Amino acid sequence: MRNQDYQTIRVEAAGAVVTIRLDRPEVHNAFNADMIRELNAAFEVVRTDSEARVVVFTGRGRSFCAGADLNWMREVIAYSREQNLEESLQIAALLEKIFTLPKPVIAWVNGTAIGGGTGFLSACDIVMAADSARFGLSEVKLGLVPAAISPYVVRRIGEARAREYFLTGERISAARAREIGLVNEVVPADRLEEAVSRTVDRLLTSGPSAIARCKELLLRVPGMPLSEAGEYTARLIADLRVSVEGQEGMAAFLEKRRPRWVKTEKES
């Protein structure tokens, strides 16, 4: 995956870290059918890349993603229902790929994120935003609804907040986004890259298999009846304790050393 050519995105790999960058700065990284197709392909390849352990998802230029591209919207107006359904299913597939990726995904929100842009970051695990970033779920202003992104936005901010912002379409400041849980951390724009790097470093000290199983846990447990959760979680921890990674992690802790998956400065 490490050197594929894309037209609307850039994929850059540096060791265990893959950066997927929206690359249409002239239109504030607004997405179109080509971008959705390329993002689907990129995240699918990252899933099976054994070297990749952390994904950073960001935008080039002043914006993260301004939502749907206006020229694409002009085309969509003439689409049949079947064509609209196919395009919408592609977006839904992308969001699911981001959300279920067995590797942590950090949204590096360098600027404005509107509509589908807010949906993209909502599907990520950790969202870090510049204090100048602005967010919006303004689909109702166009006579539409935030349909495909709604499962992920509602999970992040809860139903009460989703009702407020889905219905009003009101813009959301970075500070407010932090208050309602849309964003995990807000920092000055000139310190955002450094803050993202620190978070990447923290993630790389965790066991890769443990992170994958942790994401599985987070996906399954919230909707699981308690009668099933007890056995599922007991089996999960039992499997991990006897796994190669679990044995190494516990031994490293007891022996007061780094586990083998943590590279030293000399190795990195």
RATAVEN-V944117 format. One record per residue. N is the residue number from 0. RES is the residue in one letter. NEAR is the number of other C-alpha atoms within 10 Angstrom. Layout:
BEGIN
N | RES | NEAR
N | RES | NEAR
END
This chain:
BEGIN
0 | M | 17
1 | R | 15
2 | N | 9
3 | Q | 9
4 | D | 11
5 | Y | 15
6 | Q | 11
7 | T | 20
8 | I | 22
9 | R | 22
10 | V | 22
11 | E | 17
12 | A | 16
13 | A | 10
14 | G | 11
15 | A | 15
16 | V | 17
17 | V | 22
18 | T | 20
19 | I | 23
20 | R | 20
21 | L | 25
22 | D | 24
23 | R | 21
24 | P | 17
25 | E | 11
26 | V | 16
27 | H | 22
28 | N | 29
29 | A | 28
30 | F | 23
31 | N | 17
32 | A | 15
33 | D | 14
34 | M | 19
35 | I | 20
36 | R | 15
37 | E | 18
38 | L | 26
39 | N | 19
40 | A | 15
41 | A | 20
42 | F | 20
43 | E | 16
44 | V | 13
45 | V | 22
46 | R | 16
47 | T | 12
48 | D | 14
49 | S | 8
50 | E | 14
51 | A | 21
52 | R | 25
53 | V | 22
54 | V | 24
55 | V | 22
56 | F | 22
57 | T | 25
58 | G | 28
59 | R | 20
60 | G | 17
61 | R | 15
62 | S | 25
63 | F | 34
64 | C | 34
65 | A | 23
66 | G | 25
67 | A | 18
68 | D | 16
69 | L | 13
70 | N | 10
71 | W | 14
72 | M | 12
73 | R | 10
74 | E | 9
75 | V | 14
76 | I | 9
77 | A | 10
78 | Y | 13
79 | S | 10
80 | R | 10
81 | E | 9
82 | Q | 12
83 | N | 13
84 | L | 11
85 | E | 12
86 | E | 17
87 | S | 15
88 | L | 13
89 | Q | 16
90 | I | 21
91 | A | 16
92 | A | 14
93 | L | 23
94 | L | 27
95 | E | 17
96 | K | 19
97 | I | 25
98 | F | 21
99 | T | 19
100 | L | 22
101 | P | 22
102 | K | 24
103 | P | 24
104 | V | 25
105 | I | 22
106 | A | 26
107 | W | 24
108 | V | 33
109 | N | 25
110 | G | 25
111 | T | 25
112 | A | 28
113 | I | 24
114 | G | 21
115 | G | 26
116 | G | 25
117 | T | 25
118 | G | 25
119 | F | 25
120 | L | 31
121 | S | 27
122 | A | 26
123 | C | 24
124 | D | 18
125 | I | 19
126 | V | 23
127 | M | 24
128 | A | 31
129 | A | 22
130 | D | 21
131 | S | 16
132 | A | 22
133 | R | 24
134 | F | 25
135 | G | 24
136 | L | 28
137 | S | 22
138 | E | 19
139 | V | 14
140 | K | 12
141 | L | 8
142 | G | 7
143 | L | 9
144 | V | 17
145 | P | 18
146 | A | 13
147 | A | 19
148 | I | 23
149 | S | 18
150 | P | 16
151 | Y | 20
152 | V | 24
153 | V | 17
154 | R | 14
155 | R | 20
156 | I | 19
157 | G | 14
158 | E | 13
159 | A | 9
160 | R | 16
161 | A | 18
162 | R | 13
163 | E | 11
164 | Y | 16
165 | F | 21
166 | L | 16
167 | T | 15
168 | G | 19
169 | E | 14
170 | R | 15
171 | I | 19
172 | S | 16
173 | A | 24
174 | A | 18
175 | R | 14
176 | A | 21
177 | R | 19
178 | E | 13
179 | I | 15
180 | G | 17
181 | L | 26
182 | V | 22
183 | N | 15
184 | E | 20
185 | V | 21
186 | V | 17
187 | P | 13
188 | A | 16
189 | D | 11
190 | R | 12
191 | L | 20
192 | E | 18
193 | E | 12
194 | A | 17
195 | V | 21
196 | S | 12
197 | R | 11
198 | T | 14
199 | V | 20
200 | D | 13
201 | R | 10
202 | L | 16
203 | L | 18
204 | T | 14
205 | S | 15
206 | G | 19
207 | P | 19
208 | S | 17
209 | A | 16
210 | I | 17
211 | A | 16
212 | R | 17
213 | C | 16
214 | K | 18
215 | E | 14
216 | L | 15
217 | L | 11
218 | L | 13
219 | R | 12
220 | V | 15
221 | P | 10
222 | G | 9
223 | M | 12
224 | P | 9
225 | L | 11
226 | S | 8
227 | E | 10
228 | A | 16
229 | G | 13
230 | E | 10
231 | Y | 15
232 | T | 13
233 | A | 10
234 | R | 12
235 | L | 14
236 | I | 14
237 | A | 11
238 | D | 12
239 | L | 15
240 | R | 15
241 | V | 11
242 | S | 13
243 | V | 11
244 | E | 18
245 | G | 19
246 | Q | 13
247 | E | 18
248 | G | 20
249 | M | 13
250 | A | 14
251 | A | 14
252 | F | 11
253 | L | 9
254 | E | 10
255 | K | 9
256 | R | 10
257 | R | 15
258 | P | 20
259 | R | 13
260 | W | 14
261 | V | 14
262 | K | 12
263 | T | 9
264 | E | 6
265 | K | 5
266 | E | 6
267 | S | 8
END
